[in-house]
Amino acid sequence: MNRKLLIFDLDGTLIDSRKDLATAVNLMRHHYGLPPLPLDRVVRYIGNGVRLLVTRALEGAPVDVEDALRVQGPIYRAHLTDETTLYPGVRDGLAALHAAGHSLAVATNKPVDASEAILTHFGLRPLFAQVLGGGSTAHLKPHPDMVHALMRSTGIEAPDTWVVGDNYTDLECARHAGVRSVFCAYGFGDKGREQAFATISSFDELVGLFRPRNDGGT
């Protein structure tokens, strides 16, 4: 099996962070005297970076987004891992993929410092060659900047590069970069109109796609 570059999204792919994200959004809203939003509504706003998350969460409110971003950032960093969990199979699955010789990386629209802190908290950071997030490149996903940067840094080319994620931003990013994608149906994102090379309902299924097999698989 050729060595692959497996580029993972974070929220909805490796971690279930819905409750902590909603907590931060609602504490920010409370700061401005606004009522909390239900969890399912906040979840619909996730996936396009913190600026759009805050903008959507304040729609119709007379609040300056720049000021709200300054308020929300420290709040979220104080609640990064209160209720955030790894999806089943992620810890052992990443270790197995790493042991199989694949190069693992993260490309997320979450701010990179928060992403690094979460991966470190769960003891996963050593498994990744590189972690890119908001602030790492000029553009967020679905722009292919992050994928191209990771391909350059690892020396792995498009035929052996895969993007793994739960949202249309991940699938569109892979398409723009000319690489294949895996859609994580267990996450909380939205596939939209994008297509993926493979769809998985658990992380164990992903490991099965890339772990060496005697039958000469992927």
N, C-alpha and C positions, 0 to 999 in steps of 0.2 A: 504493500500500500504506500503510495506517495505521501510524503508529509504534507498536511493541509494547514492552511491558516484559517482558523475558526474564530470569527469575530462575533462576539455576543453583545446583544443589547443587555441592559441591566433590569430596569423596572418591568415586571411582567414576563421576564424571561429567566433570569436567575433568582430574583427576589420578588416577594409579594410585599410591596411597600405602600399599599393603598391607604391603610389606616394612618400611618405616620404622615403621609403627604396631605391627607385630609385634615389631620390635626394642625399642621402648620398653616394650611390655608385658612382654617377657621379661627385660629388664634390671631392671624393677621387681620382677618375681617373684624374680629372682636376689638382689636386695637382701634379700628375706625368706627366702632359702635354699630357694626353690621351683624345681622343674625347669621348663625352657621348654615352651611350648605350641607345637604345630605351626601353621604358617602358616594352613592352611585353617580351623582352629578359631578363631584370632583373628579372621579375616575374618568369620566368622559373628556375632561380637560387635559389629561396627562398624555405626554408623548411628543410634544413639540417644543420642549424646553421650558425653563422656569418663567421666562418673560410672558409667553403666551398663556401659561397656566395662571399666573397672577392676573393678566389682562382679562381672561375669560372669567375668573372668579370674582372680578370687580365690575363686570358688565352692568351698566346702568347706575353705578354708584359714583358720586362726585369725589373720587379719590385719584390722586396723581399716581400713575403706575410706577414712575421712577422712585417716588417716595415709598410706595408699597413694597417694591423690590428690596429696598434697604431694610424694611421692617421684616419682611418674610424670610430673608436669607438666614439671619442668626436664629430665628425661631426654628426653622427646619433643622439647622445643624445641631440644635439642642435636643431634637427628637428624632434623630436619624434612624435609630435602631430600637426605639421603645417597643414597637409591635411588628417591626419588619422581620420577615422570616425567609429562609431559603425555600425554594420549591422542593418537593420530594425528589431525591435522586441527584440533586445538583452537586452536593459536596463530593460524593463518591464518583459521580459521573465525570466531573471536571478532572479529578485525580486520575481516572482511568484514561481519559483522552490525552492528558499530559504525559502519562507514563507510556502511551502508545507512540509518542514522538511528535504529536501535532503541536503547532504553535498556537497558543490561545491568546486572545486579546479582547478588550472591551471597547465598544464604541457606543456611547450613550449621549442623549441630549441633556441629561442631568449634569449640573456643574461638576467639573472633574475632581475638585477637592472633596466634595461630598461622596462621590463615587469611590474614590480611593479610601476614604474613611470607612465606608460600609464594607468594602471587600476586605480591608484589614481587620475590621471587627469580627468577621466570620472566618478569618484565617485563610482566605482564598487568594490574597494578593500575590503570594509567591508563584502561583500557577500561571500567571499572566505575563506575557512578554511586555505588554504595554497596555495602559488604560488611557483612553481618550474620551473627553466629554466636553460639555459646554465650556468654551474658553480655550480649548486645545487647538482648534483650527478656525479658519475664517467663517466657516458655515456649519450649521447643524444639519443632521439628517432631515430630509432625504437627499441633500446634496452629498456627492460621493467623496468629499474631502477626506473624511476620516478613514474610509476604506483605502483610498489611494495612499494616504500617509502610512498606514499599517503595512500595506504591500511593499512600499519602498523600504521601510525599516526592517522587515523580516526577509526581504528578498524573494518572497513567494509570489508567483504571478497569478493572473486571473483564473486560469483553469483549475488551480488548486486552492482557491479562496472561496469561502462560504460566509454569508451573513446569517446569523440565527437571531430571530426576534419575533415579537408578538404583535407588531403593529405595521400598518401600511408604510410608515416612514422607513422601517428597516427593509422591507421588500422593495420599495421604490429606490432606496439607496443602493441596494445590490444591483438592481436593474441598470441604474445609471452608471455604476462602476463596471458593469460587464462581468459580474460574478454571479454565482448561484446563491439561492436563499433557502432557508428552512423556516416555516411558519410554526410558531408555538401556540397551538390552539388552546392550551391550558391557561394562557395568560389573560390579561384584562384589556389588551389592545384591540384594535379594529383592523381587519385585513383590507377593508375597502374593496376596491376593484383590482388590486394587485394579485398576481399569481406567484406561487412559490414552487421551487423544484420538488420540495417534499413538505408534508405537513405532519406534525407529531402531536400526540396527546399527552405525552409524558417525557421527562428528560431522559429516562432510560431508553426510550426509542431513539433519541438522538445519538446516544452512545453506541447503540447497535448499528447505526449508519456508518460510523467512523472507526470503530474498534477493529483491529485486524482479525480476519477470519480465515479459516482453512480453505474456504471455497473461493478465495480470491475476490472478496467483495470490494466495496467502494475504496 
